[in-house]
Amino acid sequence: MKKKKKMRKKCINNNDNELKRIKDFAINMLIAAQNFIRDKTDFSAVSLREIIKFIIFYKFFVEYLKFKRENYISLNLQDKEFKYQSLTNFMLQIYSINLSR
């Protein structure tokens, strides 16, 4: 358990406030998405499966964006409007959360 916590903090530069902001953002996005589904359909339409799907997509987008950031030159992405090389760990997490919901 402690090893996982250390790895998470290392990924986000050991900033507890930054980690709390990311966690709160993810929770609020999941709540908003589930409330939207409940409002548009039936209350029972939302389940923990949706949370599992979110986690799967989130992990994918974190790895995808890290790969793009680390290989932007070899992938010839330096001329793109989105600057992968300037993507901070904090913003990488936020983008991954947004793309996963």
N, C-alpha and C positions, 0 to 999 in steps of 0.2 A: 504494500500500500504506500509506504513512504517513498519507494523508488518511483512509482508512477507520479506522485505529487511533485517530486524533485524534477522529473522530466518535463512535466507541464510547466512548471515555473521557469525552467531553463529555456523552453521554447518561447516564452514571453518575457525574457530578460529579467526574471526575478522581481517583477513589479506586482505586488499583491493587489494594488488598486486597479491596474490594467487587467489582471486576471478576473477580478470581481466584475469589472465593466463588461468583459466579454461574456462571462457566465450569465449576468443579468440580461444582457442583450439577447443571448440565445434563448433563455427561458421566456422572455417577453415575446419573442418572435414565435416560439412554439405555441404559447398560450393564444396569441392573436390568430394564428393559423387554425388551431383547433376550434376556437370560438366562431370563426368564420364558417367553417364546415358545419358546425352544429346549427348555426343560424340559417344556413342555406338548405340543410337536409334534416336528418333526424338526429336527435341527441346521441343515439347509440352508434352513429356513423364514425365516430372518432374513437380510436383505441391506441393501445401501446404499440401496435404495429406501425403506426405513423411515426412514433418516436424512433423506432428501430430503423425505419426508412431514412429518417432525417440523419441519424448517426452514420449510416452507410454513405449517404451522399456527402455529408460533412467531411468524413475521412478522405473520400475520393477527391473533393475539391481542395482540401489542404495539400495533399500530395501533388495534385495537378498544378496548383499555383506555385508551390515550392519548386517543382521541376521547371516551370516556365521562368521563374525568377533566376534560378541558378544556371540556366542554359539559354538565356535570351539571345546571346550573341551567336552561338552555334545554330540556333533555330531561326536566325535572321529576323528577330523581333524588335530590334532597336529603332526601327522607323515607324513602328506602330503607334497609334494614338495613346494606347494604354501602356504605361511604362512599368513593365514587370520588374526591372532592376531596382526601382525605387520603392517597391512594395515592402513595407515594414512587417514584422511578425504580427503586430497588432492588427494592421489592416488586412493581412492575409487571413487572419481568423474571422474578421468581420465579413469579408467578401465570401468566405467559405460558408458562413452561417446564412448569409443572404441567398446564395446560390442553392442552398440545401432545403430551403423551406418550401 
